Amino acid sequence: MEPLSRIKQGNSVSTTARMKYEIVGNWEEVLSSDELDVFVDGQVVKWSEGPLWMQSEGAFYFSSPLDDKIWKLSCSNMEGTETPLLQQIWATQAGGIDPKDHPTIAEPGSNGMAADPNDPSLVYICQQGKRRIIRCRLP
């Protein structure tokens, strides 16, 4: 899987980033490199939360609370590592409300996600807009 870009420590993630990418402490103990690979940028999402890796699908899910969506990233061919990354919207109104009906809510979307330990096809989603936690099955 090829990243959009690779950022070295001390450089900005993007031209609009408020701060530079910096590792503090002994990174060699937890990271294999001091470089950061970017797979999705500010053209797609302005803010992301709730990362969830689904090993069974070879897919990575994340929330975009500002635009109320859950995104899915996966390879078109999981056997190859140089395959293009597929980026698709997995859910809209992920926060459980229609943002048009609630214009004063700054982040109507979902936040954290976690797989159910007893059934990995089920996912818990924190719906910030509705102020609740739901459990649903991934397709």
Steps between C-alpha positions, in 0.01 A plus 500: 500500500661826391446808719404838354812642658771424753589759761822513697517627856508880525305559177138615471238239420336747260516866410195564720627304803516700821807319627787292373522124535730430794583188698587564864681236701665173405304411186722201420327307781156513333551604136703344222565838336475871571312551171125543467306360202191699396217301339214752525550875505304818570343485155288208625453570871571798722502306827507127567432280801399149594754289316412132471702231319293198392748220442235271346437754223845650473324834541552812709197706610505853638246769587478848357299676775470833319333362187320215681652207308686179566763418239641162403850455359599172342720362225337392176716187509605400850768258375719779361656776701531741207130501417296820492321599818121506469335779693124485542229640723373217718232698686332840488318660794744298708418708808136388490353837403449701183739797531255718304253464787766596758704789355647601838675167561865547396585129471184303414687184398632198684814477709657178627441150364587157638444145382291273721746249653239221485399564136751698290238570234321723753629850566424745782473860377489806725239727343583847624204665328247272669705463818487123502700186421361259244603156381460405135622235259751588233387396151 
